């Protein structure tokens, strides 16, 4: 551990010399002088450090400054990679490390050795599993692949695709109206933003809708696949409505969502928004022409013209343009057929 710290310090050094005090500061705390001096003198034997001036006059003496021989550091680093080519599992590719900093190799090596142990004992996975499952199997840390650089490391050594990592959608965030649980046709309303979700939640029991779903922007485009599974819906005709911001992004979210399963724009909410003043502020959003054309087909010619004009002028209608009571009145009183 002490040697790797000192090696990393030397590899990153911008000067050709380093003082003893700099070396000591790098490892201070919990390291005995004897261990420290042993590592420094070993680096001297390897030709990586060359004593330059003075002595600290201790029983195990060290020079007060050293010259750094960078070529020796690089040679050791490359030789270690070369040796590992012959000792690690043949599926582990190391070529990328010849062109990477040596400290990246040293940081990755402990994980590469664990991967090597896994492959020697089990071979390549025969089944698919989630990133946390494989993370735990490889390193004992379920967050390693997704949160601690494991995905990038597996890609560097050529194993990312072979590990058969699958992504599961997050649970769908929804509230359920049990009063209509037995209806043969189930209605579901997805709202893009958190505030309208909480406002509408107060009115759920007064509607014919089985669920109110928090879309969380683009997140729902993946999570919607969990709807039937979470509610246990069988032999049901599910009718899903979507209400988001009236801007290019909100329309694109609805369009992407409707490609996963049939989803209808909640026209009654949108029509009420179109009667309100619009807001400036979405000039940088990109228009998905296919999404916009599909979305507009649900509206009257007048509403289409109004919305196009607003969008082309960099405007939009936020969901919050309708207050709590307006949302509740529309949801309860619209014939959702």
C-alpha positions in Angstrom: 0.0 0.0 0.0 2.8 2.4 1.0 4.8 1.6 -2.2 1.8 2.1 -4.4 1.1 5.5 -2.8 4.7 6.6 -3.4 4.8 5.2 -6.9 1.7 7.2 -7.8 3.3 10.3 -6.3 6.4 9.8 -8.4 4.5 9.1 -11.6 2.6 12.3 -11.2 5.6 14.4 -10.3 6.3 17.3 -12.6 9.9 17.9 -11.3 12.9 15.5 -11.7 13.6 15.6 -8.0 11.6 15.1 -4.9 12.4 15.9 -1.3 12.2 13.4 1.6 9.6 15.6 3.3 7.3 15.3 0.3 7.6 11.6 0.4 6.8 11.6 4.1 3.8 13.8 3.7 2.3 11.4 1.1 2.2 8.5 3.6 1.9 10.2 7.0 -0.5 8.7 9.5 -0.4 5.1 10.5 2.9 4.3 8.7 6.0 3.5 10.8 9.3 5.1 9.8 10.8 1.6 9.4 8.2 0.6 6.8 8.5 3.9 5.0 12.3 3.8 4.9 12.2 0.2 3.7 9.9 1.2 0.7 12.1 4.2 -0.2 15.3 2.1 -0.1 13.7 -0.6 -2.2 12.8 2.0 -4.8 16.5 3.1 -4.7 17.6 -0.5 -5.3 15.2 -0.7 -8.3 16.8 2.4 -9.7 13.6 4.4 -9.6 15.0 6.8 -6.9 18.6 8.1 -6.8 19.9 9.8 -3.6 20.8 13.4 -4.5 21.7 15.3 -1.3 22.2 15.0 2.4 21.1 12.4 5.0 18.6 12.4 7.8 21.2 10.5 10.0 18.7 8.0 11.3 19.6 4.3 12.0 18.0 3.5 8.6 19.3 6.5 6.8 17.5 8.3 4.0 18.7 11.0 1.7 17.1 14.5 2.0 16.2 14.5 -1.7 16.1 12.1 -4.6 16.2 12.2 -8.3 13.3 10.4 -10.0 14.0 8.1 -12.9 10.7 8.1 -14.8 11.8 5.6 -17.4 12.2 3.0 -14.7 8.7 3.7 -13.4 7.2 3.3 -16.9 9.2 0.2 -17.6 8.0 -1.5 -14.4 4.4 -0.6 -15.2 4.5 -1.9 -18.8 6.4 -5.1 -17.7 3.7 -5.8 -15.1 1.0 -5.6 -17.8 3.1 -7.9 -20.1 3.4 -10.5 -17.3 -0.3 -10.4 -16.6 -1.1 -11.3 -20.2 0.3 -14.7 -19.5 -1.2 -15.2 -16.0 -4.7 -13.8 -16.3 -7.7 -15.5 -18.0 -7.4 -15.3 -21.8 -10.7 -13.5 -22.1 -9.4 -10.5 -20.1 -7.9 -8.0 -22.6 -5.2 -5.6 -21.3 -4.0 -3.9 -24.5 -5.8 -0.6 -23.6 -3.6 -0.2 -20.5 -0.4 0.3 -22.5 -1.7 3.7 -23.5 -3.2 4.7 -20.1 -1.5 6.2 -17.1 0.1 3.7 -14.8 -2.0 4.8 -11.8 -5.1 3.8 -13.7 -3.6 0.3 -14.2 -2.7 0.1 -10.5 -6.2 1.2 -9.5 -7.9 -1.3 -11.8 -5.6 -4.3 -11.1 -7.3 -5.4 -7.8 -10.6 -5.6 -9.7 -9.1 -7.3 -12.7 -7.7 -10.0 -10.4 -11.2 -10.5 -8.9 -12.7 -10.8 -12.3 -9.9 -13.3 -13.2 -10.8 -15.4 -10.1 -14.5 -15.4 -11.1 -13.8 -16.4 -14.7 -11.4 -19.2 -13.6 -14.0 -20.6 -11.2 -17.2 -20.0 -13.3 -16.4 -19.1 -16.9 -18.5 -16.6 -18.7 -22.1 -16.2 -17.4 -24.7 -18.4 -19.0 -27.6 -16.3 -17.8 -28.6 -12.7 -17.7 -28.5 -10.8 -14.5 -28.7 -7.2 -13.3 -25.7 -5.0 -12.7 -26.0 -5.2 -8.8 -26.1 -9.1 -9.1 -22.9 -9.2 -11.2 -21.3 -6.5 -9.2 -21.7 -8.5 -6.0 -20.5 -11.7 -7.6 -17.4 -10.1 -9.0 -16.3 -7.8 -6.2 -18.6 -8.2 -3.2 -19.9 -4.7 -3.8 -23.3 -4.5 -5.4 -22.8 -0.9 -6.5 -19.4 -1.4 -8.3 -20.7 -1.6 -11.9 -23.2 1.2 -11.9 -21.7 3.6 -9.4 -18.0 2.9 -8.9 -16.5 2.6 -12.4 -17.1 -1.1 -12.9 -18.9 -0.7 -16.2 -16.0 1.3 -17.7 -13.5 -1.3 -16.4 -15.4 -4.2 -17.9 -15.5 -2.4 -21.2 -11.8 -1.7 -21.1 -11.0 -5.4 -20.6 -13.5 -6.5 -23.3 -16.0 -8.2 -21.0 -18.9 -5.8 -20.8 -21.1 -7.5 -23.4 -20.1 -11.0 -22.3 -21.3 -10.4 -18.8 -24.9 -10.4 -20.0 -25.9 -7.4 -17.8 -29.6 -6.5 -18.1 -31.3 -3.3 -16.8 -34.6 -3.6 -15.1 -37.1 -0.7 -15.1 -37.6 1.1 -11.9 -41.0 0.5 -10.1 -43.7 2.7 -11.5 -44.7 5.4 -9.1 -48.5 5.4 -8.8 -51.6 5.7 -6.6 -54.5 3.3 -6.9 -58.3 3.9 -6.7 -59.7 0.7 -5.3 -63.3 1.9 -5.8 -63.0 1.0 -9.5 -60.8 -2.1 -9.1 -63.4 -4.5 -10.7 -64.2 -2.4 -13.8 -63.4 -4.3 -17.0 -61.8 -1.2 -18.5 -59.1 0.4 -16.4 -58.2 4.0 -16.9 -54.8 5.4 -16.0 -53.6 9.0 -16.0 -49.9 9.8 -16.3 -48.8 13.3 -15.3 -45.3 14.5 -16.1 -44.5 16.7 -13.1 -44.6 16.1 -9.3 -46.8 19.1 -8.3 -49.7 18.3 -10.6 -49.5 14.7 -9.4 -50.0 15.8 -5.8 -52.7 18.1 -6.7 -54.6 15.5 -8.7 -54.1 12.8 -6.0 -56.8 14.5 -3.8 -59.3 13.9 -6.6 -58.4 10.3 -7.6 -61.3 8.7 -5.6 -63.8 11.0 -7.3 -62.9 9.7 -10.8 -63.3 6.6 -12.8 -59.5 6.1 -13.0 -57.9 3.1 -11.5 -54.5 4.8 -11.1 -52.7 8.1 -11.1 -49.1 7.8 -12.2 -46.1 10.1 -11.7 -44.2 10.2 -14.9 -41.0 12.0 -13.7 -40.3 13.3 -17.2 -38.6 10.8 -19.5 -38.4 8.1 -16.8 -41.9 6.9 -17.4 -41.0 5.8 -21.0 -39.1 2.8 -19.5 -41.1 2.3 -16.3 -44.5 2.1 -18.0 -43.7 -1.6 -18.8 -44.3 -2.3 -15.1 -47.9 -1.1 -15.0 -49.7 -4.4 -15.6 -47.2 -6.3 -13.5 -47.5 -4.1 -10.5 -51.3 -3.9 -10.6 -51.7 -7.6 -11.5 -54.0 -6.6 -14.5 -55.2 -9.6 -16.5 -58.0 -9.7 -19.1 -58.2 -5.9 -18.7 -58.6 -3.3 -21.4 -56.2 -0.6 -20.1 -56.8 2.9 -21.4 -53.8 5.2 -20.6 -53.9 9.0 -20.8 -50.9 11.4 -20.6 -50.7 15.0 -19.4 -47.4 16.8 -19.6 -46.0 20.3 -20.3 -47.2 21.7 -23.6 -43.7 22.1 -25.1 -41.6 20.2 -27.6 -40.1 18.0 -24.9 -43.4 17.1 -23.3 -44.8 16.2 -26.7 -41.7 14.1 -27.4 -42.1 12.2 -24.1 -45.7 11.4 -24.9 -44.6 10.2 -28.4 -41.9 8.0 -27.0 -44.3 6.6 -24.4 -46.9 5.8 -27.0 -44.4 3.8 -29.0 -44.1 1.4 -26.0 -47.9 0.9 -25.6 -51.0 2.9 -26.6 -51.2 6.2 -24.7 -53.7 9.0 -25.4 -53.0 12.7 -24.8 -55.3 13.9 -22.0 -56.9 16.4 -24.4 -59.2 18.0 -21.8 -56.3 19.2 -19.7 -54.4 20.4 -22.8 -57.4 22.3 -24.2 -57.8 24.1 -20.8 -54.1 25.1 -21.0 -54.4 26.4 -24.5 -57.0 28.9 -23.2 -54.5 30.3 -20.7 -51.6 32.8 -21.4 -48.5 31.1 -22.6 -45.0 31.5 -21.2 -41.7 32.2 -22.9 -38.6 30.1 -22.1 -38.2 27.0 -24.2 -36.5 28.5 -27.2 -33.6 25.9 -27.1 -35.9 22.8 -27.3 -35.7 20.8 -30.5 -38.9 20.0 -32.4 -39.6 16.3 -33.2 -41.7 16.8 -36.3 -43.1 13.3 -36.2 -44.1 13.6 -32.6 -45.7 17.0 -33.1 -47.7 15.9 -36.1 -49.0 12.8 -34.2 -49.8 14.9 -31.1 -51.7 17.6 -33.0 -53.9 15.0 -34.7 -55.9 14.8 -31.4 -56.8 18.5 -31.4 -59.2 20.8 -33.3 -57.8 22.8 -36.2 -58.0 26.0 -34.1 -56.1 24.4 -31.3 -53.5 23.1 -33.7 -52.9 26.6 -35.1 -52.7 28.1 -31.6 -50.2 25.6 -30.3 -48.0 25.7 -33.4 -47.8 29.5 -33.1 -46.8 29.4 -29.5 -44.2 26.7 -30.0 -42.6 28.5 -33.0 -42.3 31.6 -30.9 -40.3 29.8 -28.2 -43.3 29.6 -25.9 -44.9 26.8 -23.9 -47.6 26.0 -21.4 -46.5 24.4 -18.1 -48.8 21.9 -16.5 -48.9 24.2 -13.5 -50.7 26.7 -15.6 -53.8 24.9 -14.3 -54.3 25.3 -10.5 -55.4 22.5 -8.2 -59.2 23.1 -8.4 -59.1 23.5 -12.2 -57.3 20.2 -12.5 -59.7 18.5 -10.2 -62.8 19.8 -12.0 -61.5 18.8 -15.4 -60.6 15.3 -14.2 -63.9 14.6 -12.5 -66.2 16.1 -15.0 -64.7 15.1 -18.4 -66.3 12.0 -20.1 -63.1 10.0 -20.6 -64.2 7.7 -23.4 
